[in-house]
Amino acid sequence: MGFGNFFKDKFEKKNCALCDKECGMMRRSKLRDGEYICDDCGNLCSKYVRLSEFTLDEVKGHIEYMKQQKRLYDEVYSKEGKKTVIPSSVYEEAIEFCDDLGMFRIIYRNNYDRGSKIELFRYDQVASYEQYLIEKPAKEPNKEPEFEECGLKIKLVYGNMIGINMDNKKGLRPHPYIKREIKICFSKEKRSTMQYVKNACGHFDHIFGVHDHETGIFSFSKSKAEKREDAAALGMAAAFGMAFKAAKKGADSFTEEEKAKIEKHLQAVDDAATGGMAVYTRRADEAEAKIK
């Protein structure tokens, strides 16, 4: 490409491929297939996608996905389930857990850029989570480093999971669009908010059953994981027993009540196989099914 064509491509006004509105260099994004979209259309997309990696068709699909997420929030998420917001006072950003629906939402203090969009995620889309703390070197000797910001980093399941330990994470599903790290900044002023970051990681630990194999020092009862595995063994045996009886009577011999019992038995098997994640998957599936 010659310099003339280079500057023409960079600086001349283009028309948005979605709304056909004219947009200058500072108010548009170039897509992977060479098309341009204006910032207004780009703001319909998630804050956590890089538009330059999408084709026009992929952007259209993503915008429809975001509309569905908005419906899911308006019609289901905002009306159902207990919510836990960490930190409860939103200094910069916060994470809102809804265990009853198997989902979390990112909340913003300021609706800047694409921040005003509803950003909902399923628990079973999370590949990893970790706290972060950014500090500046101390200005004087023997002084503490200067606090800059802290928060949570989350990576979702996507095609390339290099560098992420997935050994103890089963039953997960990929996010259809987001493949970059999500950074949730809790504060840029208060070092004390690191405790909230630890609380958020602790909540994720609970979701993923990180401590489910542990028992109290003086406890003689089984761990949560052991109880789940026992329930799975009983469920599998019961499901096979009912299936054996049905084979003798005929495949259509199950009553609706018996079908429900078999489903419950198989769910216990799924719960054990996924370390409890299947519970949240079913909840999220049920929530999404309400808008389909």
N, C-alpha and C positions, 0 to 999 in steps of 0.2 A: 504493500500500500504506500503510495507516495505521500509527501507531507501535505499536499493539498487535500487529498482525500481523507487523510488522518484528521486534520483540523475541521474539515467539513463534517465528518462523522461525529466528532466530539462536541462541536459548538453550534452547529445549525439546529434549529428547532425541529422536533419530531412530533408525530401524532401518536397518542397512546393507542396501542393495539387493542385495548379493551373498550375504552369510552370514546376514542377518536379525538380527544381533546388535545390541543397543541401544548407541548411542554418543553421548556428549555432545559439546558444541561444540568442545572442545579435542582430540577424538580422532576427527575425521572430516574428510572433504573433500566439498565440494559440486560435483557435475558440471555440465556445460553444460546438460543437460536437466532440471536441478532435483533429480535423485536424489542420495542421499548414500551414501558408502561409508566404512567404518571404517578406521582407520590400519593394522590388521593386513592387510586386503585391499589397501589402498593400497601397502603395502610389498612386494606381489608385483609391482609395476610398476617400471619403470626409474627410476633416480634423476633422469634427465634429461628426464622428461616433466612437464608441468603438468596435473594431473588436471582442473582446472577447465575445460580446453579440450576435454575428452573427453565423449562421451555414455556412457551405461551400456554400450551395445553395443560401442562402441569400446574401453572399458576391458576388457570381456570378451575381445575380440580381442587386445588388447595382452598380457593375462595369459597367454593361450595362446601368444603369440609368445615371451614370456619363458621359458615352460616348454620350448619348443623350443630356445631359446638355452642353457638349462641342460643339456638333453640333448646338444646339440652340443658343449658344453664337456666334459661328463663322458665321452662316448663317443668323441669325436674329438680335439678341441683339446688336452685335457690329456694325451693319449697320443701324439700325432703332431707332428712338426715341431720344428725348432730354434727356441728362444725367445731374444729379446734384451730384457732388462728395463732401462729407463732411468727414474730412476737405479737402480742395482743394490741400493742400500740404500734402502728405502722410508721416507722421512721423514714424508711426509703421504700422497701418492698417487704412482703411477708408471704408465708405459705399457709394456705388454709386446707387442713386435712378433713376429709369426710369419709370415715371408715365405713359408715353405713351404705355408701354408694361406691366404695372402692376407688375413689378419685381424689385429686387435690387440685387446688386453684392457686395461681400466683396473683397476689394483690399488689397494686402500686399506689404510692401516695400521690404521685403526680402522673396524670395521663399524658405523657409526652410520647412523641413518635407513634409507634404502634402499641404503646402501653395501654391504651384504652380498650383494646380488644380483650374478649374473654379467653383466657388461656387455661383450659381444663386438660388434665392429664389423668390417665388411669394408673393405678399402682402397678399393674402388671406390665407397664411400658418402661419402668425404671430399671436400668441396667446397673447404675452405681450412684452413690451419693457420698459427699464428703464436705467437711467444713473447710473454710479458708479464712485466713487472716492476713491482711496486707499492712505492713508497718514500714515506716521510714527510719533510717538509722538515727540514733540519739544525737542531738546537736551538741551535747556536752558530755564529757566523760562521766561514767558511773550513773548516768541517767537512763531511764527506760526508753525503748524505741517509741517513736511517735506513731500513735494509732492512725491508720488511714481508712480502712474499711474492713468489714467482715461479713460473712454470709455463708451460703450453701451453694455447692456445685452439684448439678445433677446431669447425668448422661442417660439418655433414653436408648432403648434397644433399637438398633438400626442395622443395616447390612454389615458394616464393618465394626466389629467389637474388639479389635486388636488392643491389647493392653488392659482389658477389663476382665477381672476374674468372675466368671459366670458359674463356677462349680456349685455354689450353694443357691443359685437362683434358677428355679425351674418353673415352668408354666407361664413364661413371659411371652409377650408378643411385640412385634416391632411397631413403632410409630410410623404412620404412612408418609410423613413429610420431614420431621425434624431429625437431623443427624448431628447437630452441633451441640456442644455443651451449653446447658442452661445455667446461668449465673444469677442467683437471687441475693442481692445486696440487702442485708438487714439494717446496716447503719454505716454512715460515714463520719459519725461524731462520737458515738458512745462505745467505749471498749467493753462496757458491762453487757452489751448485747451478745457477746460471745456465749453467754450462758443460754440465750435463746437458740443460738445456732446448735449448741450441744443438745438442747431439748428436741429440736427438729430432727437431728440425726437419731436421737433416741426413739422418736416416734417411728421413723423409718425402720429402725432395728426391730421394733415391735411388729410392724407390718411384715417384715421378712423373716420373723421368727429367729432372730440372731441368738437369742438366749433361751429358746424353747427347750433345749436339751439340759438346761440347768435346773437344779432343785436347791431348796434351802439347806443350809449346813446341817440343821437338826431335823430335816424333813425326811420321812420314810415313804412318802407318796411318790408316785411316778411323775416324771417331767411332763410338760405339755406335749412334747413331741412323742414321747412314749405312749401317752394316752391316745394321741391321734393315730399312731401306728396300730394300737390295739383295736381301735374303732374300725380301721381299714381292714384288718384281718377278719373281724367279725362281719363286716359289711360284704367283703368278698365271698366269704363262706355262705352267708345268707342269700346273696344274689345268685350264686351257683346252684344252691338248693332250690330256689324258686324257678330258675331256668330249667333244672332237671325235671321238676314236676310238670312244667309247661310243655316240655318235649314229649311227655307221655300223653298229655291231654290234647295237645295241639297248640300251635303258635298263637292262636287268637283266644286262648282260654283265660288270659290275664284280665282281671277286673281293673278298673281305673285306680282303685285303692292299691292293688298289688303293683301296678306300674309305678305308682308314686313311691312305694316302699323300695322297689328295685333302684329307682333313680336316687333315692336317699342313700342307699347302700353304696352305690357307685360313686356318689359325691364324697363319701368318707374315704374311698380309695384315692380319689383325685386330691383330696386335702392332704393326705399323707405323702403322696408322690410329689407334691409341689411345696411342701413345707408350710401349708396353710394358705398359700397364695390363691388357690382355686376358690376359696371363700370370697375373696375380693373380686376375682374375675366374674363370678356369678352375679355379684351385686352390680358391678359395672355393666355387664351384659343386660341385666334386667332394666337398669336405668336407661340405657341407650335404646332398648326395644320399645320404650314408651313413646318415642318420637318417630318411630318408623311406621 
